[in-house]
Amino acid sequence: MSSTRNEKDPNYQQDIRYIFKLNNWILGSIGIWPVSIQGIGRHAPKIAIALGNLALSFAMVPCALHIVYDEKDIIMRLKLCGLLAFCLTAMTKYCILAIRRPKILRCIEYVKHDWWQVTFRSDRELMLKYATIGRNLTIIGASFMYTAGVIYYGILIPFFSETKINNQTIRPLVYPTYNEFYQFQISPIYEIVYVAHCMCGYTIYSITAGACGLAALFVTHACGQIQVIMSRLKNLLNDENSNIHQRIAIIVKDHVRIVRFSAVVEEVLQEVCLVEFTSSVCTICLLEYYCIVDWKDDNKLSLATYFLLFISFCFNIYILCYIGELLMEKSTEIGSMCYMINWYQLSPRSVRNLVLIIAMSSHPIKLSAGRMADLSLTTFGNSLAESVTTNMSSIRDKSTRSHNSNYQQDIQHIFKLIHWIMGSLGIWPIAIRGIGKHMSKIAIAIFNFALSFAIIPCALHIIYDQKE
């Protein structure tokens, strides 16, 4: 990539700030966004990453000890395990993003270089259109995550979760703590722990929103570049004075560049998407179960909290799947555009050059979760439907049985004869308490004795008495 400024786009600096601003804020606050800082400031991202992991560990370790040693209720243990798994997932994504910072920087340089080379106003408008889509997706995802966090951490927990035991107000914490560590109800220990838990929550939500924003930024940029190529293909035959071979060569070169850029983006995001996708699906299943249990127990506050988290996770998966669907759809449209132009007006040599673009477009660019599942709207629908089906299957079975008012009569009619026959031999399973539960074993023993009483003398008679 060129290191000197090419004065082709006077709006270059403004466009770059517009594209990177939100992701720089979100990921820069947790030390993931690559920055060029000289002097002692170059260690700021490492310090931010260390503080973020410390905040996560400060919440996770006491919570794990509380689950193992303090909490005795199975339902509460299950709920806290879901919370602990969510924190562990966030820490895993945090470490992956920290390791992938050089690759993220490479993708950023790709984006900067593409904006640097903008020469036509129409190309800039197309790129800005998709950059705005990525920016809006980042705004929606970040707003949803941070709003849910503010409501949960700032309203539900401090104002609606207080309890009184022996006329003493027990102030709640976001993450349960191990009782042997400290008396967290005493000021200022409670305030310090609560602020640390809020830092943990901010780190978690920034990791989630930042990962989605990063995917939206890179994928929509690739879609914008694809749209520019399609525009050039559409206008390929309009300028009769231009060199067709040179224009096709530029189109093929730019297409190859997009494919390489998408491969780097896939390498950066595949582990994050895998962790995000699998953890979100499992967490959605747990949240659906929590909502069902709290609905049954008429626990409105807890139900509202879990339902809010359920919507948040569903929306998070939807953003990733929508981004993957958008990339797949746009990457296949290049091949279709090659068919739609008046290619028959080109020379045979030029037509053969278009075959390379068509062949590459036959394998659409995809965003996958660890190369195991392609992120698309179909995947989103199947995952959500599977989670709902898993949690509702038992309820559906119960409701289906309760609709048959003749259930007992039908069961007696079906099993009556076979019950008489097999029951007399001790084979039919029956639920009898007390001494009667041994009747089946006694019947089986008696009939085996009767069979042996007939078989053994008959066998001895055949061997020793019968001579014929």
HELIX and SHEET records of a PDB file:
HELIX    1   1 TYR A   12  GLY A   28  1                                  17    
HELIX    2   2 GLY A   39  HIS A   43  5                                   5    
HELIX    3   3 ALA A   44  LEU A   65  1                                  22    
HELIX    4   4 HIS A   66  ASP A   70  3                                   5    
HELIX    5   5 ILE A   74  ILE A   99  1                                  26    
HELIX    6   6 ARG A  101  TRP A  116  1                                  16    
HELIX    7   7 ARG A  121  ILE A  151  1                                  31    
HELIX    8   8 TYR A  152  LEU A  156  3                                   5    
HELIX    9   9 ILE A  157  PHE A  160  1                                   4    
HELIX   10  10 ILE A  189  LYS A  234  1                                  46    
HELIX   11  11 ILE A  244  ASP A  297  1                                  54    
HELIX   12  12 LYS A  300  MET A  340  1                                  41    
HELIX   13  13 TRP A  343  GLN A  345  5                                   3    
HELIX   14  14 PRO A  348  SER A  361  1                                  14    
HELIX   15  15 LEU A  377  SER A  402  1                                  26    
HELIX   16  16 TYR A  407  SER A  424  1                                  18    
HELIX   17  17 GLY A  434  HIS A  438  5                                   5    
HELIX   18  18 MET A  439  LEU A  460  1                                  22    
HELIX   19  19 HIS A  461  ASP A  465  3                                   5    
SHEET    1   A 2 THR A 163  ILE A 165  0                                        
SHEET    2   A 2 GLN A 168  ILE A 170 -1                                        
SHEET    1   B 2 SER A 368  ALA A 369  0                                        
SHEET    2   B 2 ALA A 373  ASP A 374 -1                                        
END                                                                             
